């Protein structure tokens, strides 16, 4: 079971605390503009996304494969498992002469609660040139495993830094 840190940051007006997000996670549609840039090329620009909200994590945005530039994704052999969403499969992302290994993931056969994520992909913002939510540059969630998108509207602390594994 997750423990709450001693001092969660209190949200201000228009902000959300990741400590108010549920566990198990919640999936909800988002009409926010999501953009992903690699190698100077915009490979995603959509207002049709899903966001996953989970206790202690910034939101993760999933975009439809049909909204991703053709040939930007190359499947890899990497796999991981989420107790809520199922088995994740990974992609190397290529654009503008740059290659970002295992920089995006999908759930090819998600659990029933996350069925809407089929044919959708999430990107690690720290492995791209830039990711934007509306016009705000996204900051990457700490650590090298989680792919949350930190913006000014979410407050933590966030899971991923050293000492946060028990959260």
C-alpha positions, 0 to 999 in steps of 0.5 A: 500500500502506498504511503503519503509523504510527510508534506504533500504540496497543497494545491493552489487555485487551478491546480491538482494535487497528485495526492488526490488522484485515485489508486487504482488509477482513473482514465479520463478523456482530455481535449487539451492540445498535446504536442510531441517534438523530436529532432525538431519535428512535431510528431504529435499534435492532437486534441484527442488524448486520454490521461491516466491519473494515479496517486503520487504520479503526474498525469500520463497522456496517451494519444491515438496511433493515428495522430502520430507521424507515420514511421515515427514508431518502431516496436522494440522487444522491451516489455513491462507490466502494470497491475492495472493496465496490463503488459506494456510494449515499447517503441523507439521513436525516430524523427528529424534524424534523431532516435530515442530508444524505448521512448514510448509505450502502449498497451496492445491488450489493456485490461478491461478498465483501460480498454480505451488505451488500445491503439494509443501511445504514451511518450516519455517527455524527458526523452523527446526534444519537447512535449507540450500540454496546450502551449506549456512545456512539459517537465518529465517525472523524476526517475527513468521509469515513469512517464508522467507529464508535469505542468504548473497545474499539478503539484507533488511531490512526485514518485520517481525520486530516490526514496519514493519507492514506498509511495 
